[in-house]
Amino acid sequence: MATKPEAAVADAAKPAKSKKMLIIILGVVLLLVLGGGGAFLFISKQRAAAAAAEEDGGAEPVAHASAAHDAAKTPPVYLPMDNMVVNLADPGGERVAQVGITLEVRDAHAADTVKAYMPTIRSGVLMLLSQRLADDLLTAEGKQKLIDDILVECSRPFGGGEPEPEPVPGKKVRKKAVVDYPVVAVLFSSLIVQ
């Protein structure tokens, strides 16, 4: 038969064990609730991003340097082009522009690919510049338009830059596949108009 001191020790051990078990159960339940909440937030953000992408599906994707960096999480790779001096399309042909351009590409492999097409890209950029007026290059809107046009010109050797066909009434318009061209941004290193 158990003596009184042994019974008191056995009774004291039972509440301590049940308190430990209660704390463990509460910890597991809290962990499950937090994990479920995190999963719910993650899935809802994914669905919201998919819905936003579907809404913008008809719009042509715009390449921005910051978007390219965020998506890849790699350092940017820059490919400077030689400075170009070109006569502008102003009447009299007396205005010239000296332009330094740096291309931002996806990665080092894309830089090698772009280097292989650099003579074609440079020629296209020179043709674009020679069609501009000095007044166009002096405004912020004109410079941004030139950047956009150069970006399209840089995608031509890789199958881009073709004009969109006009939609036919009554036909269903298919979503365009997103194409990832190697040049993601165009940056001016210098721009002098004389």
C-alpha positions in Angstrom: 0.0 0.0 0.0 1.3 3.5 -0.8 2.2 5.7 2.0 0.9 9.3 2.3 4.2 11.0 1.2 4.3 8.8 -2.0 0.7 9.5 -2.8 1.3 13.2 -2.5 4.2 13.1 -4.9 2.2 11.1 -7.4 -0.7 13.6 -7.2 1.7 16.5 -7.7 3.2 14.9 -10.8 -0.1 14.6 -12.5 -1.0 18.3 -12.6 2.5 19.2 -13.8 2.2 16.7 -16.6 -1.2 17.9 -17.6 0.0 21.5 -17.7 2.9 20.6 -20.0 0.6 18.7 -22.3 -1.8 21.6 -22.4 1.0 24.0 -23.3 2.2 21.7 -26.1 -1.3 21.3 -27.5 -1.9 25.1 -27.4 1.5 25.6 -29.2 0.6 23.1 -31.9 -2.9 24.7 -32.4 -1.3 28.2 -32.6 1.3 26.9 -35.1 -1.5 25.4 -37.3 -3.6 28.6 -37.2 -0.6 30.8 -38.1 0.4 28.4 -40.9 -3.2 28.4 -42.3 -3.4 32.1 -42.2 -0.1 32.5 -44.0 -1.1 30.0 -46.7 -4.4 31.9 -47.1 -2.7 35.2 -47.6 -0.2 33.7 -50.0 -2.9 32.1 -52.1 -5.1 35.2 -52.1 -2.1 37.4 -53.3 -1.5 34.8 -56.1 -5.1 35.0 -57.2 -5.1 38.8 -57.1 -1.9 38.9 -59.2 -3.4 36.4 -61.7 -6.6 38.4 -61.9 -4.7 41.6 -62.5 -2.6 39.9 -65.2 -5.7 38.6 -66.9 -7.3 42.1 -66.8 -4.2 43.6 -68.5 -3.9 40.7 -70.9 -4.8 42.8 -73.9 -2.3 45.4 -73.1 1.3 45.1 -74.5 3.8 44.5 -71.7 6.0 47.5 -70.9 9.6 46.7 -69.9 10.8 48.6 -66.9 14.2 48.2 -65.4 12.9 47.9 -61.9 10.4 45.2 -62.8 13.2 43.2 -64.5 15.4 43.4 -61.4 12.6 42.4 -59.0 11.6 39.4 -61.1 15.0 38.0 -61.6 16.6 39.1 -58.3 20.0 39.2 -60.0 22.2 42.2 -60.5 21.6 44.1 -63.8 23.9 43.6 -66.8 24.6 46.7 -68.8 25.9 46.7 -72.4 27.2 50.2 -73.4 27.1 51.1 -77.1 29.6 53.4 -78.8 28.6 57.1 -78.8 26.8 58.0 -82.0 26.9 61.4 -83.8 24.1 61.8 -86.3 22.6 64.6 -88.4 19.0 65.3 -87.4 16.0 65.7 -89.7 15.8 69.5 -89.1 15.4 71.6 -92.3 18.9 72.6 -93.5 20.6 69.6 -92.0 22.6 71.8 -89.7 21.5 70.2 -86.4 23.4 67.2 -85.0 23.0 65.0 -81.9 25.6 63.1 -80.0 24.0 60.2 -78.2 25.5 57.7 -75.8 23.3 54.7 -75.1 23.6 51.8 -72.6 21.4 48.8 -73.0 20.2 46.9 -69.9 19.9 43.2 -70.7 18.4 40.3 -68.7 21.7 38.5 -67.9 25.2 37.7 -69.0 24.0 35.2 -71.6 21.6 37.7 -73.0 24.5 40.2 -73.3 26.4 37.8 -75.4 23.4 37.3 -77.6 22.8 41.0 -78.0 26.5 41.6 -78.8 26.2 39.2 -81.8 23.4 41.5 -83.2 25.0 44.8 -82.2 25.8 46.0 -85.8 22.1 45.5 -86.7 20.9 47.2 -83.5 23.3 50.1 -83.9 22.2 50.7 -87.5 18.6 50.7 -86.5 19.2 53.1 -83.7 21.1 55.4 -86.1 18.2 55.4 -88.5 15.8 56.2 -85.7 18.0 59.1 -84.6 18.4 60.5 -88.1 14.6 60.8 -88.4 14.2 63.0 -85.2 14.0 66.7 -85.0 16.1 68.7 -82.5 12.9 69.9 -80.8 11.8 66.3 -80.3 15.0 65.5 -78.4 14.8 68.5 -76.2 11.6 67.5 -74.4 11.1 64.8 -71.8 8.3 63.3 -73.9 10.5 63.2 -77.0 13.3 61.5 -75.1 10.9 58.9 -73.6 9.4 58.2 -77.1 13.0 57.7 -78.4 13.7 55.3 -75.6 10.5 53.3 -76.4 11.4 53.3 -80.1 15.0 52.1 -79.4 13.6 49.3 -77.2 11.4 48.1 -80.0 14.4 48.4 -82.5 16.5 46.3 -80.1 13.9 43.6 -80.1 13.7 43.3 -84.0 16.6 40.9 -84.4 14.9 38.6 -81.9 11.5 38.6 -83.7 9.9 41.6 -82.0 9.0 45.0 -83.2 6.5 44.0 -85.8 3.3 46.0 -86.0 0.2 44.5 -84.5 -2.4 43.3 -87.1 -5.7 45.2 -87.0 -8.4 43.2 -85.1 -11.1 41.8 -87.4 -14.6 42.6 -86.2 -16.5 39.5 -85.1 -13.4 37.4 -84.5 -12.3 36.5 -81.1 -9.0 38.1 -80.1 -6.5 35.7 -78.6 -4.2 36.7 -75.8 -0.7 37.5 -76.8 2.1 35.3 -75.5 4.5 37.3 -73.3 7.9 37.3 -75.0 11.0 37.9 -73.0 13.4 39.8 -75.2 17.0 40.1 -74.0 17.1 43.9 -73.9 14.9 45.1 -71.0 15.7 48.8 -70.8 17.5 51.6 -72.7 19.4 54.2 -70.8 21.1 57.4 -72.0 24.6 57.9 -70.9 24.8 61.2 -72.9 22.6 63.3 -75.1 23.8 66.4 -76.7 21.9 68.3 -79.4 23.7 71.1 -81.3 
